[in-house]
């Protein structure tokens, strides 16, 4: 594989044009890294009722093991992002993946819910290395609309996780206990360690790296926090991810207990909704070549808000029963691909010189917001109404942030630079 270009606009474009085949390899490799946290969440979902029963706990606490992983991921990205700007992308990534393997094996033998919650928090922290590295490498090699296109392609790979992870989890549960889900996750982490060692060159050369210690890190975060447009664009993916995760966390209880679906039926349902995510990501990747990312983002959040209102009406009235709920939910998720990729690409383009730190802040905000939002459904009752209300709150907040803190809805806002 050819060497990666250093970060920056002028060097990123030649690297991108050098080989379309190389680009595909990068998309697949970075997509696999980005999908690891998703697999760590989604493979485990069909087992939530079994975990609560086996550990003598409640379903709300079982759901908390998912939310805590997201929160741990948010904190982890804040730490690992600057490390990737200081020491390069590979070293922090390899350490994070190795610890993912160790923690997965510990989760497989845990005997109490509090310990499992703590381990999942730690797993999220170290899993963050995969997310930070994949996004920062995109910024190292691509910029602007092209970065948005590549991020959308990554979402194609990430979208496969919701389609197959619950199915794989259900297969494991059909032949063994929930503990073996973590054994499989350990194997996945070990495989990615080999991929990084053998196939992934360093994309952040020494001459581009930050020097200094805590003061430099604080200075980088201070610079980002002073850029109100960056902060706004970084919050929006978190709120969008909150919409998705409120469905991810709540769906096992809603569909397996409220509607009585089997684990296999639930896995099939998850796969169908995953198709909606994949399609929207690919539509976005095609459109972003001709339509400004800000226009797609603006349209996506408004359309999703309208569809969430429809979903809420469906669950409150029971219109169409299970089929009505599934159709409305599929439509909501089908617009997800227009939101995080465009907002993230626009935010990253503002601070390419500290791409790792910027990616970390975007990912941290995304994980912390999504982790906080997604846990609300369980404490509001964990039913379909709670899920829809949490989705509505998240998407309305996203529109508010975009309208108030960026020029996206103002005159000339569609010319907002990326």
Helices and strands as residue ranges (DSSP letters): H 9-18, H 20-45, H 48-54, H 59-87, H 89-107, H 113-141, H 144-175, H 179-199, G 206-208, H 214-226, H 228-253, I 254-258, H 263-287, H 293-317, H 321-334, G 336-338, H 340-348, G 352-354, H 355-379, H 384-405, G 413-415
